[in-house]
């Protein structure tokens, strides 16, 4: 979750309510690949790369 200038992993309910954007990624270890990527809100290229 993006909260102002901070990236938050596993945000609290309060942090989720006031987030600027969300980033959800699913990874399948047996295939060593990302299986889903969902980005919501406004994210700069630098934030996504972080």
C-alpha positions in Angstrom: 0.0 0.0 0.0 1.2 3.5 -0.7 0.5 6.0 2.1 2.0 9.4 1.2 5.7 8.8 0.7 5.8 5.5 2.5 5.3 2.0 1.2 3.5 -0.2 3.7 3.6 -4.0 3.6 0.6 -5.7 5.3 -1.2 -2.4 6.2 -3.6 -2.1 9.1 -7.2 -1.4 8.4 -6.7 2.3 9.2 -3.8 2.5 6.8 -5.8 0.8 4.0 -8.6 3.3 4.4 -6.4 6.3 3.7 -4.0 4.7 1.2 -3.1 6.5 -2.0 -2.7 3.3 -3.9 -2.4 -0.5 -3.7 -0.1 -3.1 -5.1 -0.9 -6.8 -5.0 1.5 -9.5 -6.3 1.0 -13.2 -6.4 4.0 -15.5 -6.9 4.0 -19.3 -7.7 7.2 -20.7 -6.2 7.0 -24.1 -8.0 7.1 -22.3 -11.3 9.3 -19.4 -10.1 7.0 -16.8 -11.7 4.7 -14.0 -10.9 1.1 -15.1 -11.6 -0.8 -11.9 -10.9 0.0 -8.3 -10.5 -2.6 -5.6 -9.7 -1.8 -2.0 -9.2 -4.4 0.6 -8.2 -4.1 4.3 -7.6 -1.3 6.6 -8.7 2.2 5.1 -8.7 5.4 6.6 -10.1 7.8 4.4 -12.0 10.3 4.7 -9.1 7.7 3.5 -6.5 6.8 0.5 -8.6 10.5 -0.4 -9.0 11.0 0.0 -5.3 
